[in-house]
Amino acid sequence: MTIHDLKQNIEVEKELIREIFIFTSQLRNLERLYPYEKREYERRILMRALNSSIERLKMVNKSIPEILNKISFLEKPELERKEEKTKNLVKVNYIPEIFVRKEKKKEDEGKRNITATIEKKERRKFLKELKLSKETLKRLKKAKPKEEKVERVEFLEFKKASWYARISNKIFLKLSTSFSDKGKLKKLNSNLRKANMSFLVTTYLSMAFLSTLLAFVVGLIIFVILSIFTTADLISILRNSLIIFILPILTFFSFYFYPYAERKSIEGKINSELPFVTIHMSAIAGSGIEPTQIFKIIVLSEEYPNTKKELKKVINQVNVYGYDLVTALKNTARETSSKKLSELFNGIATTISGGGSLPEFLDKRAETLLFEYRLEREKKTKSAETFMDIYISIVIAAPMIMTLLLILISISGMGIGLSLSQLTIVIISIVALINIVFLVFLHLRQPSY
């Protein structure tokens, strides 16, 4: 062994430390460069390459003491040197693949070719780790996007105004703005925000006015048609003219109350998802991750479609508007349709600003929400049992009693103007109609979870 062998091993160790540093830096940058799904795949590849580099570094370092023991400054016979080399140590030549650029690979091969002296028993393991590292790096190069095409996670969503909204604004914007300036649209504006409807309150009111005008025109057309095809007495004219006024009024109030109905629907869906969202957040927070990343992970999953929209608001306020997380949570708590989610956001904001334990808070909150969820499910079960009793009474007992009554009436000679076959068809139709009504009713009351 010579000092040259020791220098080669030190150079190999430098290259391996450089590899480890690069892999570690890339692992730190994964969260910034990739969404969660791709981040997990890239992390596994990088961890495999990092572990391979560490193992090879250990093997090279392990052989250095023996190299130092066998270094001689005096010339020895050639045969003795060969025996010394092949006894416990062996040399391995290879090119560090990660640092060879494709366009200059052939020119650099000679320069980058390095030799590592390792223990003979470690040779097979070293080559195996080297092969594994090269395969891993090839997979990493295929999976890694170009720098200018790095996929980033964006949560801000913009929607182009519809043609109907643009026409409504051109005709009724001034009228809508006058209502807004008088402060008469605060409740409607609040309902629009909480229902996640992407309209300015003035635009939405303009659309309501235009729809009301169109409904008036349609009502007028229907009135003319009815007047042509019906008798022209005063009562018929008054009855037909009602549609001119009823249709526009119904249209306007439908527009006005729709955001409120949508808000209540979203609130119910969010409340159904919230216990499971909180459990998921608690599990993530337990790993010590930065609080903002908890919301990003939940949003990137597809398990909570309704709560995800509210969490996007928090992330947008942090990433786009530059608010800190506590302010973003409090702002979103005021705009969400669900009172329970609002309480959760305010609780997280208070815990963070007060320096409390976020995992502990989420654990306790998850227990409370899950308990309330179970109580709600029990109420639904009791309600379903009540409806089952009503269903049995109406659909099974009532037709039988009605059939007996009709048969007795028919036998007594009083008569109802229906034969036995007609009577059977009527009863079956009534039972079928009741079944359809019950199925629709139960479907509407069925919770999403």
C-alpha positions in Angstrom: 0.0 0.0 0.0 1.2 3.5 -0.8 0.1 7.1 0.1 -1.5 7.3 -3.3 -4.0 4.6 -2.3 -4.8 6.5 0.8 -5.3 9.7 -1.2 -7.6 7.8 -3.6 -9.8 6.6 -0.7 -10.0 10.2 0.7 -11.1 11.4 -2.7 -13.7 8.7 -2.9 -15.0 9.8 0.6 -15.1 13.4 -0.6 -17.3 12.4 -3.6 -19.5 10.3 -1.3 -19.9 13.1 1.2 -20.8 15.4 -1.7 -23.4 12.9 -2.9 -24.9 12.7 0.7 -25.0 16.5 0.9 -26.8 16.8 -2.5 -29.3 14.1 -1.6 -30.0 15.7 1.8 -30.5 19.1 0.2 -32.9 17.7 -2.3 -34.9 16.0 0.5 -35.2 19.4 2.2 -36.4 21.0 -1.0 -39.0 18.4 -1.9 -41.8 20.1 0.0 -41.2 23.3 -2.0 -40.9 21.7 -5.4 -43.5 19.0 -5.4 -47.1 18.3 -4.3 -47.7 15.7 -1.7 -48.3 12.7 -4.0 -45.1 13.1 -6.0 -43.2 14.2 -2.9 -43.6 10.8 -1.3 -42.4 9.0 -4.5 -39.3 11.3 -4.8 -38.6 10.9 -1.1 -38.4 7.2 -1.3 -36.0 7.3 -4.3 -33.8 9.9 -2.6 -33.7 8.0 0.7 -32.6 4.8 -1.2 -29.8 6.7 -2.9 -28.8 8.4 0.4 -28.6 5.2 2.3 -26.6 3.6 -0.5 -24.0 6.5 -0.4 -23.8 6.2 3.4 -23.1 2.4 3.2 -20.4 2.9 0.6 -18.8 5.6 2.7 -18.7 3.3 5.7 -17.0 0.6 3.6 -14.4 2.9 2.2 -13.7 4.4 5.7 -13.4 1.0 7.2 -10.5 0.1 5.0 -8.4 3.2 5.9 -6.8 1.9 9.1 -5.5 -1.2 7.3 -4.1 1.0 4.5 -2.3 3.1 7.0 -0.8 0.0 8.7 0.6 -1.2 5.4 2.0 2.0 4.0 5.7 1.7 3.5 8.1 4.4 2.4 10.7 1.9 1.4 10.6 0.0 -1.9 9.6 -3.7 -1.5 10.0 -6.5 -3.9 7.1 -6.5 -6.5 5.9 -10.0 -5.4 5.7 -9.0 -1.8 3.6 -5.9 -2.7 1.2 -8.0 -4.8 0.7 -10.5 -1.9 0.1 -7.6 0.5 -2.5 -6.0 -1.8 -4.5 -9.1 -2.4 -4.5 -10.4 1.1 -7.3 -8.4 2.8 -7.8 -5.4 0.5 -9.1 -5.0 -3.1 -9.4 -2.0 -5.4 -12.7 -1.1 -7.2 -12.7 1.3 -10.2 -16.0 3.2 -11.0 -17.4 6.5 -12.3 -19.5 8.6 -9.9 -22.6 8.7 -12.2 -24.3 11.6 -10.5 -21.6 14.1 -11.5 -21.1 13.2 -15.2 -23.0 15.4 -17.6 -24.6 13.7 -20.6 -23.1 16.0 -23.2 -19.5 15.6 -21.9 -19.8 12.1 -20.6 -17.2 10.6 -22.9 -14.6 13.3 -22.3 -15.1 13.2 -18.5 -15.0 9.4 -18.1 -11.2 9.3 -17.8 -11.1 12.3 -15.5 -13.9 11.1 -13.2 -12.8 7.5 -13.0 -12.0 6.9 -9.3 -10.5 4.0 -7.4 -11.6 2.9 -4.0 -9.6 0.5 -1.8 -11.9 -1.6 0.4 -11.8 -4.9 2.3 -12.0 -7.9 0.1 -15.1 -9.3 2.0 -16.9 -6.0 1.4 -16.3 -6.0 -2.4 -19.6 -7.7 -3.4 -21.7 -5.6 -1.0 -19.9 -2.4 -2.3 -20.7 -3.3 -6.0 -24.3 -4.1 -5.0 -24.8 -0.8 -3.3 -23.1 1.0 -6.3 -25.4 -0.7 -8.8 -28.4 0.1 -6.6 -27.3 3.7 -6.4 -27.0 4.0 -10.2 -30.4 2.4 -10.8 -32.0 4.8 -8.3 -30.3 7.8 -9.8 -31.6 6.8 -13.3 -35.2 6.6 -11.9 -34.7 10.0 -10.2 -33.5 11.6 -13.5 -36.6 10.3 -15.3 -39.0 11.4 -12.5 -37.4 14.8 -11.9 -39.0 17.6 -14.1 -37.1 20.3 -15.7 -36.4 23.4 -13.6 -38.6 25.7 -15.5 -41.5 23.1 -15.5 -41.5 22.3 -11.8 -45.0 21.5 -10.7 -46.1 23.7 -7.9 -49.2 23.4 -5.8 -51.6 26.3 -6.4 -54.8 26.7 -4.5 -56.0 30.1 -5.7 -58.8 29.7 -8.3 -60.1 32.4 -10.6 -63.2 32.1 -12.7 -64.2 34.2 -15.7 -67.5 36.0 -15.5 -70.3 34.2 -17.4 -72.0 35.9 -20.3 -75.2 36.1 -18.3 -73.4 38.0 -15.5 -71.9 40.4 -17.9 -75.2 41.2 -19.6 -76.9 41.6 -16.2 -74.2 44.1 -15.1 -74.6 46.1 -18.2 -78.3 46.6 -17.6 -78.8 46.6 -13.8 -75.4 47.3 -12.2 -76.2 50.9 -11.3 -79.5 49.8 -9.6 -77.7 47.0 -7.7 -74.9 49.3 -6.6 -77.4 51.8 -5.2 -78.9 49.0 -3.1 -75.4 48.0 -2.0 -74.4 51.6 -1.0 -77.5 51.8 1.2 -76.3 48.8 3.2 -79.3 46.6 2.3 -77.3 43.7 0.9 -75.1 42.7 3.9 -77.0 39.6 4.7 -77.1 38.5 1.0 -73.4 39.2 0.7 -72.6 37.1 3.8 -74.7 34.2 2.5 -72.9 34.4 -0.9 -69.5 34.2 0.8 -70.5 31.3 3.1 -72.1 29.4 0.2 -68.8 29.6 -1.8 -70.6 31.3 -4.7 -68.1 33.2 -6.9 -70.2 36.3 -7.4 -70.0 39.9 -6.2 -73.2 40.8 -4.4 -73.9 43.5 -6.9 -73.5 41.1 -9.9 -75.7 38.5 -8.2 -78.4 41.1 -7.6 -78.1 42.2 -11.2 -78.6 38.6 -12.3 -81.7 38.4 -10.0 -83.2 41.6 -11.6 -82.5 40.3 -15.2 -84.1 36.9 -14.4 -87.1 38.6 -12.8 -87.5 40.7 -16.0 -87.3 37.6 -18.2 -89.8 35.8 -16.0 -92.2 38.8 -16.4 -91.8 38.5 -20.2 -92.4 34.7 -20.1 -95.5 35.3 -17.8 -96.8 37.8 -20.3 -96.4 35.4 -23.2 -98.2 32.7 -21.2 -101.0 35.1 -20.3 -101.5 35.9 -24.0 -101.6 32.3 -25.0 -104.1 31.4 -22.2 -106.3 34.4 -23.2 -106.4 33.1 -26.8 -107.3 29.5 -25.9 -109.7 30.2 -23.0 -113.0 32.0 -22.6 -112.7 35.8 -22.4 -114.8 36.4 -19.2 -113.5 38.7 -16.4 -112.8 35.9 -13.9 -110.6 34.0 -16.5 -108.7 37.1 -17.4 -108.0 37.9 -13.7 -107.0 34.3 -13.0 -104.6 34.2 -16.0 -103.1 37.6 -15.2 -101.9 36.3 -11.9 -99.1 34.4 -13.6 -97.7 37.7 -14.9 -97.0 38.7 -11.2 -96.5 35.4 -9.5 -93.7 34.1 -11.8 -91.4 37.2 -11.5 -92.0 37.3 -7.7 -91.1 33.6 -7.3 -88.0 34.1 -9.5 -86.7 37.0 -7.5 -87.2 35.4 -4.1 -85.7 32.1 -5.4 -82.6 34.1 -6.3 -82.6 35.9 -3.0 -83.0 32.8 -0.8 -80.9 30.3 -2.9 -77.5 31.4 -1.3 -79.1 30.8 2.2 -80.3 27.3 1.2 -76.9 26.5 -0.4 -75.1 27.7 2.7 -77.2 25.4 4.9 -76.6 22.5 2.6 -72.8 23.1 2.7 -72.9 23.5 6.5 -74.5 20.0 6.9 -71.9 18.4 4.6 -69.0 20.1 6.3 -70.3 19.1 9.8 -70.5 15.5 8.5 -66.8 15.5 7.4 -65.4 17.6 10.2 -64.8 14.8 12.8 -62.8 12.8 10.3 -60.9 15.9 9.1 -60.0 16.8 12.7 -58.8 13.2 13.4 -56.6 13.4 10.2 -55.2 16.8 11.2 -54.5 15.5 14.7 -52.5 12.6 13.3 -50.5 14.9 11.0 -49.9 17.4 13.8 -48.5 14.6 16.0 -45.5 14.3 13.7 -44.4 17.8 14.6 -45.0 19.2 11.1 -45.4 23.0 10.6 -49.1 24.0 11.0 -49.6 25.5 7.5 -48.5 22.1 6.0 -51.3 20.4 7.8 -53.8 22.3 5.8 -51.9 21.6 2.5 -51.9 17.9 3.1 -55.6 17.8 3.9 -56.4 19.9 0.8 -54.3 17.6 -1.5 -56.3 14.6 -0.4 -59.6 13.9 -2.1 -61.4 12.6 1.0 -63.1 15.8 2.2 -64.4 17.7 -0.9 -66.5 20.2 1.1 -64.1 21.0 3.9 -61.3 21.2 1.4 -62.8 24.4 -0.1 -62.7 26.1 3.3 -59.1 25.0 3.9 -58.1 26.4 0.5 -59.3 29.8 1.8 -56.8 29.6 4.7 -53.9 28.6 2.3 -54.8 31.3 -0.2 -54.7 34.0 2.5 -51.3 32.8 3.6 -49.7 32.3 0.2 -51.4 34.9 -1.9 -52.4 37.7 0.5 -49.4 37.3 2.8 -51.3 37.0 6.1 -49.9 35.0 8.9 -51.6 31.7 9.7 -53.4 33.0 12.8 -55.0 36.0 10.9 -55.9 33.7 8.0 -57.7 31.3 10.3 -59.7 34.1 12.0 -60.6 35.6 8.7 -61.8 32.3 7.3 -63.7 31.5 10.5 -65.9 34.5 9.8 -66.6 33.4 6.2 -67.2 29.7 6.6 -70.8 28.4 6.6 -70.2 25.8 9.4 -70.3 27.1 13.0 -68.3 24.0 14.1 -65.5 24.6 11.6 -65.4 28.3 12.6 -64.9 27.2 16.2 -62.2 24.8 15.1 -60.3 27.5 13.2 -60.6 30.0 16.1 -59.4 27.3 18.5 -56.3 26.5 16.3 -55.6 30.2 16.0 -55.8 30.7 19.8 -53.6 27.6 20.4 -50.9 28.8 18.0 -50.8 32.4 19.2 -50.9 31.3 22.9 -48.1 28.7 22.4 -50.2 25.7 23.3 -49.9 22.2 22.1 -51.7 21.9 18.7 -51.7 18.0 18.6 -53.3 18.0 22.1 -55.9 20.6 21.2 -56.8 18.7 18.0 -57.0 15.4 19.9 -59.5 16.8 22.4 -61.5 18.6 19.6 -61.6 15.4 17.6 -63.0 13.5 20.5 -65.7 16.1 21.1 -66.7 16.2 17.4 -66.7 12.4 17.1 -69.0 12.2 20.2 -71.4 14.8 18.7 -71.3 12.9 15.4 -72.3 9.7 17.2 -75.1 11.4 18.9 -76.3 12.8 15.6 -76.2 9.3 14.1 -78.2 7.9 16.9 -80.8 10.6 16.3 -80.9 9.6 12.7 -81.3 6.0 13.6 -84.2 6.7 16.0 -85.8 8.9 13.3 -85.4 6.1 10.8 -87.1 3.7 13.2 -90.0 6.1 13.6 -90.4 6.4 9.8 -90.3 2.6 9.6 -93.3 2.4 11.9 -95.1 5.0 9.9 -94.2 3.2 6.7 -95.6 -0.1 8.0 -98.8 1.5 9.2 -99.5 3.4 6.0 -98.2 1.1 3.3 -99.1 -2.3 4.8 -102.0 -1.9 7.2 -103.9 1.0 5.5 -104.2 -0.7 2.1 -105.5 -3.9 3.7 -108.1 -2.0 5.7 -109.1 0.1 2.7 -109.4 -3.0 0.6 -111.7 -4.7 3.2 -113.9 -1.5 3.4 -114.2 -1.2 -0.4 -115.1 -4.9 -0.7 -117.8 -4.6 2.1 -119.2 -1.5 0.4 -119.3 -3.3 -2.9 -121.0 -6.4 -1.4 -123.5 -4.2 0.5 -124.7 -2.9 -2.9 -123.9 0.8 -2.1 -121.4 0.7 -5.0 -118.5 3.0 -5.8 -118.5 2.6 -9.6 -115.4 0.4 -9.8 -115.0 -3.2 -10.6 -112.7 -5.6 -8.6 -109.9 -5.4 -11.2 -110.1 -1.5 -11.3 -110.1 -1.5 -7.5 -107.0 -3.6 -7.4 -105.2 -1.3 -9.9 -106.1 1.8 -7.8 -104.9 0.3 -4.5 -101.6 -0.9 -6.1 -101.1 2.6 -7.7 -101.6 4.3 -4.3 -99.2 1.9 -2.6 -96.6 2.4 -5.3 -96.9 6.2 -5.0 -96.5 6.1 -1.2 -93.4 4.0 -1.6 -91.9 6.5 -4.1 -92.6 9.4 -1.7 -91.0 7.6 1.2 -87.9 6.6 -0.8 -87.4 10.2 -1.9 -88.0 11.5 1.6 -85.5 9.0 3.2 -82.9 9.7 0.5 -83.1 13.5 1.2 -82.7 12.9 5.0 -79.9 10.4 4.5 -76.6 11.8 5.9 -73.5 11.8 3.6 -71.5 9.9 6.2 
